[in-house]
Protein backbone atom coordinates (compact mmCIF):
# COMPACT_ATOMS: atom_id res chain seq x y z
CA UNK A 1 0.00 0.00 0.00
CA UNK A 2 1.40 3.40 -1.00
CA UNK A 3 1.51 6.29 1.48
CA UNK A 4 -0.33 9.48 0.62
CA UNK A 5 1.85 12.28 -0.64
CA UNK A 6 2.18 15.22 1.79
CA UNK A 7 0.35 18.42 0.83
CA UNK A 8 3.57 20.43 0.93
CA UNK A 9 4.87 18.72 -2.21
CA UNK A 10 3.87 20.15 -5.57
CA UNK A 11 1.90 18.02 -7.95
CA UNK A 12 1.81 18.86 -11.64
CA UNK A 13 -1.48 18.37 -13.42
CA UNK A 14 -0.96 18.15 -17.14
CA UNK A 15 -3.33 17.63 -20.01
CA UNK A 16 -0.60 15.69 -21.85
CA UNK A 17 -0.78 12.11 -20.53
CA UNK A 18 2.05 10.83 -22.76
CA UNK A 19 4.77 12.77 -20.97
CA UNK A 20 6.77 11.13 -18.23
CA UNK A 21 9.83 11.82 -16.10
CA UNK A 22 11.91 9.83 -18.61
CA UNK A 23 11.07 12.34 -21.33
CA UNK A 24 12.76 15.15 -19.42
CA UNK A 25 16.40 15.16 -20.39
CA UNK A 26 17.21 18.26 -18.33
CA UNK A 27 18.41 19.96 -21.49
CA UNK A 28 16.38 23.07 -20.85
CA UNK A 29 13.50 22.16 -23.12
CA UNK A 30 10.45 24.36 -22.69
CA UNK A 31 7.49 23.01 -20.79
CA UNK A 32 3.94 23.73 -21.80
CA UNK A 33 2.05 26.40 -19.84
CA UNK A 34 -0.87 23.98 -19.47
CA UNK A 35 0.58 22.64 -16.21
CA UNK A 36 -1.07 23.83 -13.03
CA UNK A 37 0.29 23.03 -9.61
CA UNK A 38 -1.88 22.60 -6.54
CA UNK A 39 0.35 24.97 -4.54
CA UNK A 40 0.22 27.66 -7.23
CA UNK A 41 -1.08 30.91 -5.69
CA UNK A 42 -4.66 31.80 -6.55
CA UNK A 43 -3.62 35.22 -7.83
CA UNK A 44 -1.69 33.54 -10.66
CA UNK A 45 -4.76 31.56 -11.68
CA UNK A 46 -6.98 34.64 -11.87
CA UNK A 47 -6.59 36.47 -15.13
CA UNK A 48 -5.38 40.02 -14.90
CA UNK A 49 -8.08 41.09 -17.33
CA UNK A 50 -10.90 39.83 -15.12
CA UNK A 51 -9.46 41.65 -12.10
CA UNK A 52 -9.17 44.87 -14.11
CA UNK A 53 -12.79 44.47 -15.22
CA UNK A 54 -13.98 43.87 -11.63
CA UNK A 55 -12.00 46.90 -10.44
CA UNK A 56 -13.53 49.01 -13.19
CA UNK A 57 -17.07 47.90 -12.25
CA UNK A 58 -16.34 48.51 -8.55
CA UNK A 59 -14.97 52.00 -9.19
CA UNK A 60 -17.91 52.92 -11.43
CA UNK A 61 -20.33 51.71 -8.77
CA UNK A 62 -18.57 53.66 -6.02
CA UNK A 63 -18.68 56.86 -8.11
CA UNK A 64 -22.47 56.66 -8.02
CA UNK A 65 -22.82 56.16 -4.26
CA UNK A 66 -23.56 59.64 -2.88
CA UNK A 67 -21.59 61.04 0.05
CA UNK A 68 -24.03 61.84 2.88
CA UNK A 69 -24.55 65.58 3.26
CA UNK A 70 -26.53 65.54 6.50
CA UNK A 71 -24.34 64.42 9.37
CA UNK A 72 -25.99 65.30 12.65
CA UNK A 73 -24.62 62.56 14.92
CA UNK A 74 -21.52 62.66 17.08
CA UNK A 75 -20.11 59.13 16.95
CA UNK A 76 -17.90 58.00 19.84
CA UNK A 77 -14.95 55.84 18.74
CA UNK A 78 -11.68 54.39 19.96
CA UNK A 79 -10.04 53.66 16.59
CA UNK A 80 -10.31 54.75 12.97
CA UNK A 81 -11.61 51.36 11.89
CA UNK A 82 -14.12 51.45 14.74
CA UNK A 83 -15.38 54.82 13.54
CA UNK A 84 -15.60 53.48 9.99
CA UNK A 85 -17.69 50.53 11.17
CA UNK A 86 -20.07 52.89 12.95
CA UNK A 87 -20.30 55.15 9.89
CA UNK A 88 -21.15 52.19 7.67
CA UNK A 89 -23.93 51.11 10.05
CA UNK A 90 -25.29 54.63 10.57
CA UNK A 91 -25.40 55.63 6.91
CA UNK A 92 -25.96 52.14 5.44
CA UNK A 93 -23.35 52.45 2.75
CA UNK A 94 -19.90 51.08 2.03
CA UNK A 95 -16.61 52.85 2.28
CA UNK A 96 -14.17 52.57 -0.59
CA UNK A 97 -11.52 49.86 -0.52
CA UNK A 98 -8.77 52.49 -0.44
CA UNK A 99 -10.45 54.32 2.46
CA UNK A 100 -10.62 51.09 4.47
CA UNK A 101 -6.92 50.46 3.79
CA UNK A 102 -6.02 54.03 4.81
CA UNK A 103 -7.98 53.81 8.07
CA UNK A 104 -6.27 50.53 8.95
CA UNK A 105 -2.92 52.22 8.32
CA UNK A 106 -3.91 55.17 10.55
CA UNK A 107 -4.72 52.73 13.35
CA UNK A 108 -1.34 51.04 12.89
CA UNK A 109 0.39 54.43 13.14
CA UNK A 110 -0.83 54.72 16.73
CA UNK A 111 0.91 51.53 17.85
CA UNK A 112 3.70 52.53 20.21
CA UNK A 113 2.56 56.16 20.53
CA UNK A 114 2.37 57.74 23.99
CA UNK A 115 -1.42 58.00 23.78
CA UNK A 116 -1.99 54.62 22.11
CA UNK A 117 -4.37 53.44 24.86
CA UNK A 118 -6.33 56.70 24.91
CA UNK A 119 -9.65 56.57 23.02
CA UNK A 120 -9.22 58.33 19.70
CA UNK A 121 -12.34 60.47 20.20
CA UNK A 122 -10.56 62.20 23.12
CA UNK A 123 -7.63 63.02 20.82
CA UNK A 124 -9.59 64.12 17.74
CA UNK A 125 -13.11 65.56 17.91
CA UNK A 126 -15.60 63.01 16.50
CA UNK A 127 -17.06 65.51 14.01
CA UNK A 128 -13.61 66.33 12.60
CA UNK A 129 -12.70 62.64 12.40
CA UNK A 130 -15.92 61.79 10.56
CA UNK A 131 -15.47 64.74 8.21
CA UNK A 132 -11.91 63.55 7.49
CA UNK A 133 -13.16 60.09 6.56
CA UNK A 134 -15.84 61.48 4.23
CA UNK A 135 -13.28 63.78 2.61
CA UNK A 136 -10.87 60.97 1.74
CA UNK A 137 -13.84 58.80 0.80
CA UNK A 138 -14.92 61.39 -1.75
CA UNK A 139 -11.41 61.55 -3.20
CA UNK A 140 -11.24 57.74 -3.48
CA UNK A 141 -14.71 57.40 -5.00
CA UNK A 142 -14.29 60.14 -7.59
CA UNK A 143 -10.63 60.04 -8.59
CA UNK A 144 -9.18 56.54 -8.11
CA UNK A 145 -8.01 54.61 -11.13
CA UNK A 146 -9.44 51.15 -11.63
CA UNK A 147 -6.03 50.11 -12.98
CA UNK A 148 -4.45 51.09 -9.64
CA UNK A 149 -7.13 49.14 -7.77
CA UNK A 150 -6.55 46.08 -9.95
CA UNK A 151 -2.81 46.28 -9.34
CA UNK A 152 -3.38 46.39 -5.57
CA UNK A 153 -5.92 43.55 -5.72
CA UNK A 154 -3.59 41.33 -7.75
CA UNK A 155 -0.84 41.91 -5.18
CA UNK A 156 -3.09 41.12 -2.19
CA UNK A 157 -4.95 37.79 -2.25
CA UNK A 158 -6.99 38.93 0.80
CA UNK A 159 -8.16 42.23 -0.70
CA UNK A 160 -11.79 41.12 -0.30
CA UNK A 161 -11.47 41.71 3.45
CA UNK A 162 -11.38 45.47 2.76
CA UNK A 163 -14.28 45.61 0.30
CA UNK A 164 -17.51 46.34 2.13
CA UNK A 165 -20.51 44.12 1.37
CA UNK A 166 -23.04 46.94 1.92
CA UNK A 167 -24.83 47.86 -1.31
CA UNK A 168 -27.31 50.74 -0.98
CA UNK A 169 -29.97 51.37 -3.58
CA UNK A 170 -28.86 54.15 -5.88
N, C-alpha and C positions, 0 to 999 in steps of 0.2 A: 504494500500500500504506500503510495506516495504522500509526502507531507505537503500541506498547503503552502504556497509561496507567501512570504510576508508582504504586507501592504507597502512597505517602504521600498520595495524593488519595483523598477519600472517594467511595464509590460507593453510591448509594441503590438498594436492591432493594425493589421495590414489587409488591404483588399486583395493582395496578390498572394495566393496560397502556394504558388510554386516556389517561392523563395525560401531559402533555408540558411542556416549559419554557414554551411559549406560553400555557399555561393559567394560569401563575402571574403574577398582575398586581401582586404586591408589596403588595397592599392589606391584608396581615395576616390573610388567610384561614387557617383552621386546617388543618394537615396531618393525615392519618391516622396513627395510631400503629403501623400495619402496616409502616412502613418500617424496615429494619434496615441499618445501615451496616457495612461490613467492618471499619472501624477502631473500632467501638463496643466498649468494654471488656467482657470476659467477665462481669464481676460484674453488669453491667446486664442481661445476657441470662439470668442465673440468677435464678429467682424467689426472692424473700425467704422465701416459705413453705417451699420445699424445703430451703433452708439452715437454717431454724429446725428443721425436722423432723430433718435430719441431725445438728444440734447436740444435739437432745434424745436421739436414739438413742445418740450418742457419750457423752453425760454419763451416761445410764442404764447403758451398758456399763461405763464407768469406775468407777461406784459399786460394781459387783459384783466388780471385780478386787481381791483382798485385798492389803493392805500386808504385806510379809514381816515376820515377827516374829523370826525367827532370823537374826541378822546377825553371823557370826563372822569375816568376812574384813576385813582392813585393806587398802583399795584405794589404791595410789599414784596421784596425779593431778597435773596441771599447770594445769588449768582446770576450771571448773564443768561446762562441756559435755563435757569429757573424762571427768570423774567420772560424769556422767549416762550416757554411752555405756557405760562399764564396768559400771555398775549394771544397765543394760538387758540386757547380755550375761550377767552373773552370775546375775541373778534371772529372766531370760527373760520379762520383762513390760514393757509400755510405761510411759512416764511421761506424765502429762497434758499436753495442749497448753499450758496456762497455766504449768505447771512448766517446760517446755522454753523458753518465752518468758522466764520469770524468770531462768533460769540463763544464757541468752544475755545478758540485761541485766547480770547480775552480772559476767560476763566483760568486758563493755564498760566497766563501772565501773573496772576495773583499768588501762585504757589511760591512760598518762601518770602513773600512780602511781610512787612511788619504788621500790617492790618489784615492778614490773610483770613483770620478767624472772625473778623468783624463782618456783620451782615452788610452786603453791598449797598442796600438802601439807606444805610447810615453814612456811607461815604459819598454817594452820588444821589441826588434827589430823584425819586421815582419818576417824576414827570420828564426830567431831563434824560434819564436813562431810556425811557420808552421812546421819546422823541428821537434819540440817537439811533435806536434800532430801526424806527420807521424811515429815517433818513437814509441809512445804508441799504435798507430793503428797497427803497425806491431806486437808488442807484443800480443795485443788482438786477432788479426787474426790468428796468428800462434800457440799460446800457451794456449788459454782459453779452459776450459773444458765445454762441452755441458751440463754436469750435474750441474755445477755451474750456467750456464745461466738459465737452467730450474728452478732451485731453486729460483733464483731472479725473474723470470717471474711469477712463482706461487705466490710469495709474493706480487707482484705489478700488480694489475688488469689493470693499465694503461701503462704497459711496451711497448705497441705498439707505443706510442708517441716518443720513443727513437730509434725505428728501422726505418732506412731510406728506402724510397720506390724506390730509384734509383737502377736500375739493369743493369749494363753495360754488353755488350756482351763479353764473355770470349774467 
